[in-house]
Amino acid sequence: MQIRNPLSPQELIQIGSLENGAIATSGLYFAKRDQQESYLINPLAKTSSEIHAEATGSFSIFAKECVYADALTKVLALSNDDQHPCFAKFSAQAIRIAA
């Protein structure tokens, strides 16, 4: 199993193997390529200028089901907390790779 290196997205980092589970990764390393705004939306934004959240690095979640792994990558990216309380509820584990 591999995830992209956020400093060099064409490179992959080997992180092991996975059986009977899912991994999902989110990162903004391609968002700036076309000078577009971040796809990561902050639901707690108070002003329109704060809606598009900026996050650096790579945010991966291991979970039992893909739908949870994918959704929880956004929780990790927005909170920057790899011990966020909702991860335990979904038996998920987080991996952050700094940019």
C-alpha positions in Angstrom: 0.0 0.0 0.0 1.3 3.4 -0.9 0.3 7.1 -0.5 1.6 10.1 -2.3 4.5 12.2 -0.9 2.9 15.7 -0.3 6.3 17.3 -1.0 6.6 15.5 -4.3 3.2 14.1 -5.4 4.7 12.0 -8.2 6.5 10.0 -5.6 4.9 7.3 -3.5 5.6 6.3 0.1 5.3 2.6 1.1 3.2 2.3 4.3 2.6 -1.4 4.5 -0.3 -3.6 3.7 -4.0 -3.7 4.5 -6.4 -6.6 4.7 -10.2 -6.3 5.4 -10.3 -2.6 5.6 -9.9 0.7 3.7 -7.6 3.6 3.4 -8.4 7.1 2.0 -6.1 10.0 1.6 -6.8 13.7 1.1 -4.3 16.4 0.3 -4.2 19.7 -1.6 -1.0 19.0 -3.5 -2.8 19.1 -6.8 -5.2 21.9 -6.0 -2.6 24.7 -6.6 -1.5 23.2 -9.9 -4.3 25.1 -11.8 -4.4 28.0 -9.4 -7.9 27.0 -8.2 -9.2 27.4 -4.7 -9.0 24.6 -2.2 -11.7 21.9 -2.5 -11.6 21.5 1.3 -14.6 23.4 2.6 -14.7 24.5 6.2 -18.3 24.1 7.5 -17.5 26.3 10.5 -16.3 29.3 8.4 -17.7 32.6 9.6 -16.9 34.6 6.5 -16.8 33.7 2.8 -13.0 34.2 2.7 -12.6 31.4 5.2 -14.8 28.8 3.4 -12.0 27.3 1.3 -9.7 25.8 4.0 -6.0 25.6 3.5 -4.2 22.5 4.7 -0.7 21.4 4.0 0.5 17.8 3.9 -1.3 14.5 3.4 -4.2 13.2 5.5 -4.9 9.5 5.5 -7.4 7.4 7.5 -7.6 3.6 7.9 -11.1 2.4 8.6 -13.3 -0.7 8.2 -15.2 0.9 5.3 -14.1 3.2 2.5 -17.0 5.7 3.1 -15.8 6.4 6.6 -12.2 6.5 5.7 -12.9 9.1 3.0 -15.1 11.3 5.1 -12.7 11.2 8.1 -9.8 12.5 6.0 -11.6 15.8 5.9 -12.1 15.8 9.7 -8.3 15.2 10.0 -7.4 17.9 7.6 -9.7 20.5 9.2 -8.9 19.6 12.8 -5.2 18.7 12.3 -5.9 16.3 15.3 -4.8 12.7 14.6 -6.6 11.7 17.9 -9.9 13.3 17.1 -12.7 11.7 19.2 -14.8 10.7 16.2 -12.0 8.4 14.9 -12.6 6.0 17.8 -16.3 5.9 17.0 -15.5 4.5 13.6 -12.5 2.3 14.7 -10.3 4.5 12.5 -6.7 5.5 12.7 -5.1 8.6 11.2 -1.8 9.3 9.5 -0.6 12.8 8.8 2.4 13.5 6.6 3.7 17.1 6.9 4.6 19.0 3.8 
